[in-house]
Amino acid sequence: MADCSSGGCSTDKPPVDSRYRRVLWIALVVNALMFGVELLGGWAAGSVALLADAVDFLGDAANYGMSLFVLGLLPIWRSRTAMVKGATMGAYGVFVIGAALVHLASGIVPKAETMGAIGLAALAANAFVVALLFAFRKGDANMRSVWLCTRNDMISNLAVLAAALGVWQAGSGLPDLLVACVMGVLGLTAARSVIVQARAEMNAGPNVELTRT
């Protein structure tokens, strides 16, 4: 067995959990479908929060795809992939906040009923994926990034529902924009967590197993 104490270049590949692979495939399909649903619904409702959530679903589908790709690869490549995903999560956060600021001047009031209906569908979809991934929430930075993305999705869905209620009661688009900004901040926070752990794993080498709750 070849091993480098600081370079993370062990030649031993981690065993691939067939259950985890199957869960990732299911999650990928669910997120790809919900991306289409929320994208169309967001445009129809004029909701920045729904559009932001749609982009989040697309990013998560890509996230699951990348995670499937690195299953069985050397630990150093799994950590490097997690770094890329962390950067992508950060870019998503910046995009959402920027989109909310751009729409602030438009004065458009979203359709609360459409927001609520699609928000409920998205929450149900993510609850299903979270239940599947719960057993795999601990592990390396790559697995952690998958769990954080999925967990944050449910928080985002609840926020979209709160925004729909706020828009309906206030007759204003401000709740929609505020929720979009919160979703952006969640993306930035999760990105930082993933990047920090990935860097730690790359610096520590393959013999150090980092797990977080």
FIKOLKE-248674 format. One record per residue: residue number from 1; x, y, z of N, C-alpha, C, O, CB in turn. Coordinates in steps of 0.1 Angstrom, whole numbers, plus 2048, in hexadecimal, padded with zeros to 3 digits. Atoms other than C-alpha are relative to their C-alpha. Glycine has a CB too. Layout:
NUM  X  Y  Z  X  Y  Z  X  Y  Z  X  Y  Z  X  Y  Z
...
END
This chain:
1  808  7F4  800  800  800  800  809  80C  800  811  80E  809  7F6  800  80C
2  7F8  7F3  800  80F  822  7F6  7F8  80A  808  7EC  80B  807  802  804  7F1
3  806  7F5  7F8  809  83F  80D  809  80B  802  815  80A  804  7FC  7FA  80E
4  7F8  7F4  7FE  815  863  80F  7F9  807  80C  7ED  80A  80C  800  809  7F3
5  805  7FB  7F4  811  873  831  7F9  80D  7FE  7EF  810  806  80A  801  80A
6  807  7F2  801  807  896  825  7FA  802  7F2  7F3  80C  7F0  80B  80A  802
7  805  7FD  80D  7FE  893  800  7F3  7F9  7FD  7EE  7FC  7F2  80A  7FB  7F6
8  80D  807  802  7DF  87D  803  801  7F7  7F3  7F7  7F7  7EC  7F6  80B  7FE
9  7FF  807  80C  7EC  866  7E8  800  7F1  802  807  7E9  7FB  80D  804  7F9
10  801  80F  7FF  7E3  843  7F5  7FA  7FA  7F4  7F2  800  7ED  7F8  7FD  80D
11  805  806  80C  7DD  82B  7D9  7F4  7F7  803  7EE  7F2  7FA  80B  7F7  7FA
12  80C  807  7FC  7C1  81A  7ED  7F3  808  7FD  7F2  813  802  800  7FB  80F
13  80D  7F9  802  79F  823  7E0  7F6  7FC  80A  7F5  7F0  80E  7FB  7FD  7F1
14  80A  803  7F7  782  825  7F8  7F6  7F7  7FA  7F3  7F8  7EE  7FA  80C  806
15  80B  809  805  767  80A  7F5  7F4  808  7FC  7F1  812  803  7FD  7F5  80A
16  80C  7F9  804  749  816  7E2  7F3  7F9  806  7F1  7ED  804  7FF  800  7F0
17  80D  805  7F9  728  812  7F6  7F5  801  7F5  7F1  80B  7F0  7FD  809  80C
18  80B  801  80A  70E  806  7DD  7F4  807  804  7EC  80D  7FC  7FD  7F2  7FC
19  80C  7F9  7FB  6F3  814  7F3  801  80F  7FE  7F7  816  7F9  7FD  7FD  80E
20  7FE  7F1  802  702  837  7F2  7FF  804  7F1  7FA  80E  7EE  80E  804  806
21  801  7FD  80F  706  835  7CC  7F2  801  7FC  7EE  809  7F4  808  7F5  7F8
22  80E  801  804  6E2  82B  7C8  7F8  80D  805  7F0  812  7FE  7F9  7F4  806
23  807  7F4  7FA  6D6  848  7DF  804  80C  7F8  7FB  815  7F6  804  802  80F
24  7FC  7F4  808  6EB  861  7CB  7F9  801  7F3  7F5  80B  7EE  80F  800  7FE
25  807  800  80D  6DB  856  7AB  7F1  805  801  7EC  80C  7F9  800  7F2  7FA
26  80E  7FC  7FE  6B8  85A  7B9  800  80F  803  7F7  816  7FE  7FA  7F8  80C
27  800  7F2  7FD  6C1  87C  7C7  803  809  7F4  7FD  813  7F2  80B  803  80B
28  7FD  7F9  80C  6CF  887  7A6  7F4  802  7F7  7F1  80D  7F2  80B  7F9  7F8
29  80C  800  808  6AF  87E  793  7F6  809  806  7EF  811  7FF  7FA  7F2  7FF
30  80A  7F7  7FA  699  88F  7AD  803  80E  7FF  7FA  817  7FC  7FF  7FC  80F
31  7FC  7F2  801  6AD  8AF  7AD  7FF  805  7F2  7FB  811  7F0  80E  802  805
32  801  7FC  80E  6AE  8B0  787  7F2  803  7FC  7EF  80D  7F5  806  7F6  7F7
33  80E  7FE  803  689  8AD  785  7FA  80D  807  7F3  814  801  7F7  7F4  804
34  805  7F4  7F8  682  8C7  7A0  807  80D  7FB  800  818  7FC  804  7FF  80F
35  7FA  7F4  807  69A  8DF  78E  7F7  805  7F5  7F4  811  7F5  80E  7FD  7FB
36  809  7FC  80B  683  8DF  770  7F3  806  806  7EE  810  801  7FD  7F4  7F7
37  80C  7FB  7FA  664  8E3  786  801  80E  806  7F9  816  803  7FB  7F6  80B
38  7FF  7F3  7FA  671  900  79A  804  80B  7F6  801  816  7F8  80A  7FF  80B
39  7FC  7F6  80A  681  911  77C  7F3  806  7F9  7F2  812  7F8  80A  7FA  7F6
40  80C  7FC  806  660  912  76A  7F6  808  809  7F1  812  806  7F8  7F4  7FA
41  809  7FA  7F7  64C  91A  789  806  80E  805  7FE  817  807  7FF  7F7  80C
42  7FA  7F3  7FB  665  936  794  7FD  80B  7F6  7FA  816  7F9  80E  7FE  802
43  803  7F7  80B  661  947  772  7F1  804  800  7EE  810  7FE  805  7FB  7F2
44  80F  7FE  800  63B  943  773  7FC  809  80B  7F3  811  80A  7F9  7F3  7FF
45  805  7F9  7F4  638  950  796  808  80E  802  803  816  80A  803  7F8  80C
46  7F8  7F4  7FE  653  96C  793  807  800  80D  809  80B  813  7F7  80C  7FF
47  7FA  801  7F3  664  95F  7B2  80F  7FD  7FF  814  7F4  7F9  7FA  7F4  807
48  7F2  801  7FF  689  964  7B8  804  7F4  808  80D  7EC  805  807  80D  805
49  7FE  80B  7F7  688  94B  7D4  7FF  7F2  7F9  807  7E9  7FB  7F7  801  80D
50  802  80C  807  67A  930  7BE  80B  7FE  7F6  810  7F2  7F4  7F2  7FF  7F9
51  7F6  801  80A  693  937  7A3  80E  7FC  806  815  7F4  801  802  80D  7F8
52  7F4  803  7F9  6AF  936  7BC  800  7F1  805  80A  7EA  804  802  809  80D
53  801  80E  7FC  6A2  915  7C9  802  7F6  7F4  807  7EB  7F6  7F3  7FD  807
54  7FE  808  80C  6A1  908  7A5  80F  7FE  7FD  813  7F3  7FA  7F8  806  7F4
55  7F2  800  803  6C5  911  7A0  807  7F6  80A  811  7EF  807  807  80E  801
56  7FB  809  7F6  6CC  8FF  7C1  7FE  7F2  7FD  807  7E9  7FF  7FA  804  80E
57  802  80D  804  6BC  8E0  7B5  809  7FB  7F4  80E  7F0  7F4  7F1  7FE  7FB
58  7F7  803  80B  6D1  8E1  795  80E  7FE  805  815  7F4  801  800  80B  7F6
59  7F3  801  7FA  6F0  8E6  7AA  802  7F3  807  80C  7EC  807  803  80B  809
60  800  80C  7F8  6E7  8C9  7C0  800  7F3  7F7  807  7EA  7FA  7F4  7FF  809
61  7FF  80B  809  6E1  8B2  7A2  80E  7FE  7FB  813  7F3  7FA  7F6  803  7F4
62  7F2  800  804  704  8BB  796  809  7FB  80B  812  7F3  809  805  80E  7FB
63  7F8  805  7F4  711  8B5  7B9  7FF  7F1  802  809  7EB  804  7FA  807  80D
64  802  80F  7FF  702  892  7BA  807  7F9  7F5  80D  7EE  7F7  7F1  7FC  800
65  7F9  806  80B  710  88B  798  80F  7FF  802  816  7F5  7FF  7FD  808  7F3
66  7F2  7FF  7FD  733  896  7A3  804  7F6  80B  80E  7EF  80A  804  80E  804
67  7FE  809  7F5  730  881  7C2  800  7F2  7FB  808  7E9  7FF  7F6  802  80B
68  800  80E  806  727  862  7AD  80D  7FE  7F9  813  7F3  7F9  7F4  7FF  7F7
69  7F3  801  808  746  869  797  80C  7FD  809  814  7F5  805  802  80D  7F9
70  7F5  802  7F7  75E  86A  7B5  800  7F4  809  809  7F0  80F  803  80C  808
71  801  80C  7F8  751  84B  7C6  80B  7F6  7FC  80B  7F2  7F0  7F2  7FA  800
72  7F6  80A  803  76E  832  7C8  80D  806  7FC  817  7FF  7FA  7FB  7F8  7F5
73  7F3  7FA  803  789  84C  7BF  808  802  80C  803  800  818  7FD  80E  7F9
74  7F7  7FD  7F4  7A7  854  7D5  7FB  80B  808  7F4  814  803  80E  802  7FB
75  804  7F6  7F6  7A0  869  7F4  803  80E  7FB  7FB  817  7FD  805  7FE  80D
76  7FB  7F2  804  7B4  887  7E6  7F7  805  7F5  7F4  811  7F5  80E  7FF  7FB
77  809  7FB  80B  79D  889  7C7  7F2  802  806  7EB  80B  801  800  7F5  7F5
78  80D  7FD  7F9  77E  887  7DD  800  80D  807  7F7  815  806  7FC  7F5  80A
79  7FE  7F3  7F9  78B  8A4  7F1  800  80C  7F6  7FB  816  7F8  80C  800  809
80  7FF  7F5  80A  794  8B8  7D2  7F2  803  7F9  7EF  80E  7F7  80A  7FC  7F5
81  80E  7FE  805  771  8B2  7C4  7F7  807  809  7EF  810  805  7FA  7F2  7FD
82  808  7F9  7F6  762  8BE  7E4  804  80F  800  7FB  817  802  803  7FA  80E
83  7FC  7F2  801  776  8DE  7E1  7F9  807  7F4  7F4  812  7F6  810  801  7FD
84  807  7FB  80C  767  8E3  7BE  7F1  803  804  7EB  80D  800  801  7F7  7F4
85  80E  7FF  7FC  744  8DD  7CC  7FE  80B  80A  7F4  812  809  7FB  7F3  805
86  801  7F5  7F7  74A  8F5  7E8  800  80D  7F9  7F9  816  7FD  80B  7FF  80B
87  7FF  7F4  808  754  910  7D0  7F3  802  7F8  7EF  80E  7F7  80C  800  7F6
88  80C  7FF  807  735  909  7BC  7F4  804  809  7EC  80C  805  7FC  7F2  7F9
89  80A  7FC  7F7  71F  90C  7DA  801  80E  804  7F7  815  806  801  7F7  80D
90  7FE  7F2  7FD  72F  92D  7E2  7FC  809  7F5  7F6  814  7F7  80F  803  803
91  804  7F9  80C  729  939  7BE  7F1  801  800  7EB  80B  7FC  805  7FA  7F4
92  80F  800  800  704  92F  7C2  7FB  80B  80A  7F2  812  807  7FB  7F2  804
93  804  7F6  7F6  702  944  7E2  801  80E  7FB  7F8  817  7FD  808  7FE  80C
94  7FE  7F2  805  710  963  7D1  7F6  803  7F5  7F1  80E  7F4  80F  801  7FA
95  80A  7FE  80A  6F9  95E  7B3  7F2  803  805  7EC  80D  800  7FF  7F3  7F7
96  80D  7FE  7FA  6DA  95C  7C8  7FF  80E  806  7F5  815  804  7FD  7F5  80A
97  801  7F3  7FA  6E2  97B  7DC  800  80B  7F5  7F9  815  7F7  80C  802  80A
98  7FF  7F6  80B  6EB  98E  7BC  7F2  801  7F9  7EE  80C  7F6  80B  7FC  7F6
99  80D  800  807  6CA  983  7AB  7F5  807  809  7ED  80E  803  7FC  7F2  7FD
100  80A  7F9  7F7  6B6  98F  7CA  802  80F  7FF  7F8  816  7FF  802  7FB  80E
101  7FD  7F2  800  6C7  9B1  7C9  7FB  806  7F2  7F6  811  7F2  80F  803  802
102  804  7FB  80D  6C0  9B4  7A3  7F1  801  7FF  7EB  80B  7FA  805  7F7  7F5
103  80F  800  800  69B  9AC  7A8  7FA  809  80A  7EE  80C  809  7FB  7F2  802
104  806  7F7  7F6  697  9C3  7C5  7FA  80D  7FA  7F0  812  7FF  80B  805  80A
105  805  7F3  807  692  9E1  7AD  7F4  7FD  7F7  7EE  807  7F2  80B  806  7F9
106  80B  803  809  678  9CF  798  7F2  802  805  7E9  806  7FE  801  7F1  7FB
107  80E  7FE  7F9  65B  9D1  7B1  7F6  7F5  7FC  7EA  7F7  7FF  7FB  80D  7FC
108  80A  80B  804  64C  9B0  7A4  7FC  7F8  80D  804  7F5  815  807  7F6  7F6
109  806  808  7F5  635  99E  7BC  7FE  7F2  7FB  7F5  7F0  7F3  7F3  807  806
110  802  80E  805  638  978  7B8  7F2  7FB  803  7EB  800  80C  80B  7F7  807
111  80D  807  7FE  61A  961  7B7  802  7F7  80C  808  7EC  80B  7FB  7F8  7F3
112  7FE  807  7F4  618  954  7DA  7FB  7F2  7FF  801  7E8  805  7F9  807  80C
113  805  80E  801  602  936  7D2  809  7F7  7F8  80B  7EB  7FC  7F2  801  7F9
114  7F7  809  807  61A  929  7B8  80D  7FD  808  812  7F2  808  804  807  7F2
115  7F5  801  7F8  637  92F  7CF  7FE  7F5  80B  806  7EC  80D  804  80D  807
116  803  809  7F5  626  91B  7EB  7FE  7F2  7FA  803  7E8  801  7F3  804  806
117  802  80D  805  61C  8FE  7D5  80D  7F9  7FC  80F  7ED  7FF  7F6  800  7F4
118  7F3  806  805  63E  8F9  7C5  809  7FE  80C  811  7F5  80C  806  809  7F5
119  7F8  801  7F4  64F  8FF  7E6  7FD  7F3  808  806  7ED  80D  7FE  80C  809
120  804  80D  7F9  63B  8E2  7F6  805  7F4  7F8  80A  7EB  7FE  7F1  800  801
121  7FB  80B  808  644  8CB  7D9  80F  7FF  802  814  7F4  803  7FD  802  7F1
122  7F1  800  7FE  669  8D5  7DD  804  7FA  80D  80D  7F3  80F  806  80E  7FE
123  7FD  804  7F3  668  8CF  802  7FE  7F1  801  806  7EA  807  7F7  807  80A
124  802  80F  800  659  8AC  7FD  80B  7F9  7F9  810  7EE  7FE  7F3  7FD  7FA
125  7F5  807  808  674  8A3  7E3  80C  800  809  813  7F6  809  802  808  7F3
126  7F4  7FF  7F8  690  8AF  7FA  7FF  7F7  80C  809  7F2  811  804  80E  803
127  801  808  7F5  682  89E  818  802  7F1  7FD  808  7EA  805  7F2  801  806
128  7FE  80E  804  682  87D  805  80F  7FE  7FE  814  7F3  802  7F9  7FE  7F2
129  7F2  802  802  6A7  882  7FB  807  801  80D  811  7F9  80F  805  80B  7F6
130  7F9  7FF  7F3  6B1  88D  81E  7FF  7F2  808  808  7EE  80E  7FA  80B  809
131  802  80C  7F9  6A2  86D  82C  809  7F5  7FB  80E  7EC  802  7F1  7FB  7FF
132  7F7  80A  806  6B6  858  813  80F  803  804  816  7F9  806  7FF  801  7F1
133  7F2  7FC  7FD  6D7  86B  81B  804  800  80F  80F  801  812  803  80D  7FA
134  7FD  7FE  7F2  6D4  86D  841  80A  7F6  805  813  7FA  80D  7F3  7FE  808
135  7F6  80A  7FB  6E8  84D  846  80E  803  7FB  817  7FD  801  7FB  7F2  7FB
136  7F3  7FD  805  704  85B  832  805  80F  802  80D  814  7FB  800  7FE  7F0
137  7FD  7F2  7FE  706  87E  841  80E  803  806  813  80E  805  7F6  806  80A
138  7F3  7FE  7FB  728  878  851  80A  7F9  7F7  807  7F0  7F0  802  7F9  80E
139  7F6  806  809  748  871  83E  80A  80B  7FC  80C  815  803  7F9  7FA  7F4
140  7F6  7F6  805  761  884  829  7F9  80C  7FB  7ED  80D  7FB  809  7F9  7F5
141  806  7F3  805  75D  8A7  81A  7F6  7FE  7F5  7ED  806  7F4  80C  809  7FC
142  809  802  80B  74D  899  7FB  7F2  7FC  805  7E8  801  800  805  7F5  7F7
143  80D  804  7FB  731  887  80E  7FA  80B  809  7EE  80C  808  802  7F3  809
144  805  7F5  7F8  72E  8A4  826  7F9  80B  7F7  7EF  810  7FA  80A  806  808
145  806  7F6  809  728  8BC  808  7F2  7FB  7FB  7E9  804  7FA  80A  802  7F5
146  80D  805  804  70C  8A5  7FC  7F5  802  80B  7EA  807  808  801  7F1  7FC
147  80A  7FF  7F5  6FB  8A5  81E  7FD  80E  802  7F1  812  804  806  7FA  80D
148  803  7F2  7FE  6FF  8CA  823  7F7  806  7F6  7EE  80E  7F9  80D  808  801
149  809  7FB  80B  6F0  8D2  801  7F2  7FC  802  7E8  804  800  805  7FC  7F2
150  80E  805  7FF  6D2  8BC  807  7F9  806  80C  7ED  809  80C  801  7F1  801
151  806  7FB  7F3  6CC  8C8  82B  7FC  80F  7FD  7F1  813  801  80A  7FF  80B
152  803  7F1  803  6CE  8ED  81F  7F4  801  7F7  7ED  80B  7F8  80C  806  7FB
153  80C  7FF  809  6B5  8E5  804  7F3  800  808  7EA  808  804  800  7F4  7F6
154  80C  801  7F8  69B  8DC  81E  7FD  80E  807  7F2  812  808  800  7F5  80A
155  801  7F2  7F9  6A2  8FD  831  7FB  80A  7F5  7F3  812  7F8  80D  804  806
156  804  7F7  80A  69F  90F  810  7F1  7FF  7FC  7EA  808  7FA  809  7FE  7F3
157  80E  802  803  67E  8FF  808  7F6  806  80A  7EC  80C  807  7FD  7F1  7FF
158  808  7FA  7F5  670  909  82A  800  80F  7FF  7F6  816  801  805  7FC  80D
159  7FF  7F2  802  67C  92C  823  7F8  805  7F5  7F1  810  7F5  80F  804  7FE
160  808  7FC  80C  66B  92D  801  7F1  800  805  7E9  809  801  802  7F6  7F5
161  80E  800  7FB  64A  923  812  7FD  80C  809  7F2  812  809  7FD  7F3  808
162  802  7F4  7F8  64F  93F  82C  7FF  80C  7F7  7F7  815  7FA  80C  801  80A
163  801  7F5  80A  655  957  80F  7F3  801  7FA  7ED  80C  7F8  80C  7FF  7F6
164  80D  800  807  635  94C  7FE  7F6  805  809  7ED  80D  805  7FD  7F2  7FC
165  809  7FB  7F6  622  952  81E  802  80F  802  7F8  817  803  802  7F9  80D
166  7FD  7F2  7FE  633  974  822  7FB  809  7F4  7F5  813  7F6  80E  803  802
167  805  7F9  80C  62B  97F  7FE  7F1  800  800  7EB  80B  7FD  805  7F8  7F3
168  80F  800  800  607  974  802  7FA  80A  80A  7F0  810  808  7FB  7F2  803
169  805  7F7  7F6  602  987  822  803  80F  7FE  7FB  818  800  806  7FC  80E
170  7FC  7F3  801  616  9A6  81A  7FD  806  7F2  7FD  812  7F0  80F  801  803
171  802  7FB  80D  60F  9A9  7F5  80C  806  7FA  80B  810  7F2  7F4  809  7FF
172  7F4  7FA  804  633  9B1  7F0  80A  7F5  7FC  809  7E9  801  806  808  80B
173  7F6  809  804  651  9A0  7DF  80C  7FF  809  815  7F7  807  804  803  7F2
174  7F5  800  7F7  668  9A8  7FC  803  7F3  807  80F  7EF  808  7FE  80B  80A
175  7FD  80D  7F9  664  987  80F  807  7F6  7F6  810  7EF  7FB  7F3  7FA  805
176  7F9  809  80A  66E  975  7EF  80E  803  7FE  817  7FA  7FE  7F9  801  7F2
177  7F3  7FC  802  68D  989  7EB  809  7FD  80D  814  7F9  80C  801  80F  7FD
178  7F9  802  7F3  697  986  810  803  7F1  801  80E  7ED  805  7F7  804  80C
179  7FE  80E  800  693  960  80E  80B  7FC  7F6  813  7F3  7FA  7F3  7F8  7FD
180  7F6  803  80A  6A8  95F  7EF  80E  803  805  818  7FC  803  7FE  807  7F3
181  7F3  7FC  7F9  6C4  971  802  804  7F6  80A  810  7F3  80B  7FF  80E  805
182  7FC  80A  7F5  6C2  959  81F  805  7F3  7F9  80E  7ED  7FE  7F3  7FD  808
183  7FC  80C  807  6C5  93C  806  80E  802  7FB  816  7F8  7FB  7F7  7FC  7F5
184  7F2  7FE  805  6E4  94C  7F8  80A  800  80B  815  7FA  809  801  80E  7FA
185  7F7  801  7F5  6F4  950  81A  802  7F2  805  80D  7EE  808  7FA  808  80C
186  7FE  80F  7FC  6ED  92B  822  809  7F9  7F6  812  7F1  7FB  7F2  7F9  7FF
187  7F7  806  809  6FF  922  802  80E  804  803  817  7FC  802  7FD  805  7F2
188  7F3  7FC  7FD  71D  937  80C  805  7F9  80D  811  7F6  80D  800  80F  802
189  7FC  807  7F4  71E  928  82F  803  7F2  7FE  80E  7ED  803  7F4  801  80B
190  7FD  80E  803  71C  904  822  80D  7FF  7F8  815  7F6  7FA  7F4  7FA  7F9
191  7F4  800  808  737  90C  809  80D  801  808  816  7FA  806  800  80B  7F5
192  7F4  7FE  7F7  74F  918  824  803  7F3  808  80E  7EF  809  7FD  80C  809
193  7FE  80C  7F8  749  8F9  839  806  7F5  7F8  80F  7EE  7FC  7F2  7FB  805
194  7FA  80B  808  750  8E1  81C  80E  803  7FC  816  7FA  7FC  7F7  7FF  7F3
195  7F2  7FC  804  76F  8F4  810  80A  7FE  80C  815  7F9  80A  800  80E  7FB
196  7F8  801  7F5  77D  8F5  833  804  7F1  803  80F  7EE  805  7FA  806  80D
197  7FD  80E  7FE  779  8CF  838  808  7FA  7F5  811  7F2  7F8  7F3  7F9  802
198  7F8  806  80C  786  8C7  815  80F  804  802  818  7FC  7FF  7FB  805  7F3
199  7F2  7FB  7FE  7A6  8DC  81C  806  7F8  80B  812  7F4  80A  800  80F  803
200  7FB  808  7F4  7AA  8CA  83E  804  7F2  7FC  80E  7ED  7FF  7F6  800  80B
201  7FE  80E  805  7A7  8A8  82D  80D  7FF  7F7  815  7F6  7F8  7F4  7FA  7F9
202  7F5  800  809  7C0  8B1  812  80D  802  807  817  7FD  803  7FE  80B  7F5
203  7F4  7FE  7F9  7D9  8BE  82B  804  7F5  80A  80F  7F2  80C  7FF  80D  808
204  7FD  80B  7F6  7D5  8A1  844  805  7F3  7F9  80C  7EC  800  7F3  7FE  808
205  7FC  80D  806  7DA  885  82B  7F5  7F6  801  7EB  7F9  807  80D  7FB  806
206  80B  80B  801  7C6  865  825  7FE  7F9  80C  7F4  7F2  80D  804  7F7  7F5
207  802  809  7F4  7CB  856  847  7F8  807  80B  7F6  801  816  80D  7FC  805
208  808  7F9  7F6  7B7  871  859  7F2  801  7FC  7EF  806  7F1  806  80E  803
209  80E  800  803  792  86C  859  7F9  80B  807  7F8  80B  814  7F9  7F2  802
210  807  7F5  7FA  77E  88B  85F  7F1  7FE  7FF  7EC  7FC  7F4  804  80E  7FA
211  80E  801  800  75A  889  869  7FA  80B  808  7FF  80F  812  7FB  7F2  805
212  807  7F5  7F9  742  8A4  873  7F1  7FC  801  7EC  7F5  7F9  802  80D  7F9
213  80E  802  7FF  71E  8A4  87E  7F9  80C  7F9  7ED  80D  7F9  7FB  7FF  80F
END
